[in-house]
């Protein structure tokens, strides 16, 4: 996995740990302006969905740049390399954003479900308590389905990033027709992996849309 991608993940996790103690204050502040944990969760799922959509477009763009590069027989190889390197950097940033957004969804969802569970005991009506418990189970099941799809798409990103990074490194030191010929042999594999990644992301986006619709009145 690329070093920068790992570093960004570690940094985000560190921020989560540092702010965990302040989460109660954050939620109270949001509640004071009319935003409950449920609303925050929906907003974060929307952010994660949009981040995955952006990432899918970026990975497709990087693939197109790679296709253009391996189609070149000679000439402006350095410029082509620069473009591919830039596409890789943007893809890496989009991948990090996706992971950050998914982690943020998970954090608020866990707090929401914990609060919901504890509040079941506050009902004096057994039937209302049962209704709320059933809704909690259904919501949690939909959430788990959503996270499974999102994490699957997330796990498909590092292999594709690694493949693009390999191509960038090869070209960095071998800007010649022989290197381009070697990279052509990798095109089919990269196309397959990218297509699978985009498909996984599209499935996760569909799951996010379904979850958002189920959470809105």
C-alpha positions, 0 to 999 in steps of 0.5 A: 500500500502506498506510504502516503495513503497509509500515513493519511489513514493513520493521521485520520485515526489519530484525530478520531482518537483525540476527538473521541472524548469531545464527541459528547460535546459535539453531539450536544452542540449539534442537537442544540441547532436541531441535528440529532445523531440520526441526521448526522449519520445521514449527512455522513453517509451522503459524504461517503457516497459522494467521495466514492463517486468522485473516486470511481471517476478518478480511477477511471480517469487514471485508467484512461491516461494509462491506456493513452500512455501505452498506446504511444510508440514514442515521442512525448513520453515525459509529458505522458509520464507527468500526466500519469503521475498526476492521475496517480496522485489524485487517485491516491487522495480520492482513496484516502478521502473515501476511507476517511468518510467511511470511518466517520460514518462508522463512528457516528453510527456506533454512537447512535445505536448505543444511544438508541439501545440504552433509550429502549429501557426508558419506555413505559409502554411495552408495545412502543418499546417493542416497536422501537427495538424492531426499528433499531434491528432493521436500521442496524441490519441496513447499516451493516449491509451498507458498511459491508458494501463500502468496506468491500469497495474500499478494500479494492482500492489499494491493489489498483493504487499499487498497480498504478504506482508500479507503472509510475515507478517503472516510467520514472526511470525508463522513459523509453519505448521498451518500458512502454512495451513492458507496461502494455502487458499489464494493461489487461490486468489493470483494466480488470481490477479497475472495472471491478473497483468501479463496480464495487463502488457503484454497488456501495453508492446504491446501498448508500442511496437506499440507506439514506432513503430509509432514514428520511421521513 
